[in-house]
């Protein structure tokens, strides 16, 4: 999730991306996403098991910000909101 192009980034893992993105988009969860307006789904990666998703999340949280921006822009160069594409 992001507040906008090159804005605040939030990285997390979930077993239901559409539901979690909906919660963040609508400010239903207190925390970083609500405080900083991270309402855009700009990148995601599917995993077969939640454990794999969690491991990837923890790995990426150690990355430099530029690596995260590069990863987003490889999938979504224009930083479009990908939430509608989930349906």
N, C-alpha and C positions, 0 to 999 in steps of 0.2 A: 504494500500500500504506500502511496505517496501523497503529499500535499499538492504537488505540481511538479512540473519539469525541474529537475535538479533541486527540489525542495526537501522537506523532511521525509525520510524513508522509515518504514516499519517492516520488519521481517518476522514472520511467524510460520507456524505449521498448524494444520488442522485436518480433520477427516472429512470436513464438509466445507469446501471452499466457497461455494455460493452463499451459504448461510453465514459464514464468518465475514465475508466481504460485505454482505448486507448489513450486518451489525456495525461494522466499522463505518460504512458509508452513511449510516443514519445516526451516528453518535450514540449508539446503544451500549457501548462498552466504555467505561471510564479508563483513563490511562493516556499513553502517548498519542495514540491515533486521534482521540477526541480532542486533546489539548492542542495538538498541532494541525488539526484538520486533514489528516491523512484519509482521504475518502476515495482516492483513485486506485483501482487495481491496475498496476502497470506491468506486472511480471508475475508469473507463477510457473511451477514445475510440478508435474505429477509424479507420484510414487505409488508402488503397489502396496506398501505397508507404511503405517504411521511412523514406525521406528526409523525407516529410511528417510522419511521427510524430516523428522526431528534431528537426525544426524546431519542432514544437509543444512538445516537452519543453523545449527550450532557452528558448523564449519563456516558458513557465509557470514555469520556475525563477527567472526575474527578477521574478515577481509577488510582491506582498505576501502574507503568510500568509492574511490575511482573504479575499483574492480566491480563493485555493485552497479555503478552507473553504466559501465561497459556491458555488463550482463543484461541489464534492462534494455539497453539500446540495440543489442543484437537481436532480441525478440521483438522489440517495440520501439523502433527508432524515433517515432513521432510522439511517444508517450501518450498514446490514446488510452482511454479508460477501457479495459478489457472485460469489465463486469458484464456488459450486455452479451458478449460472445460466449458466456458460460451457458446460455439458454438456447 
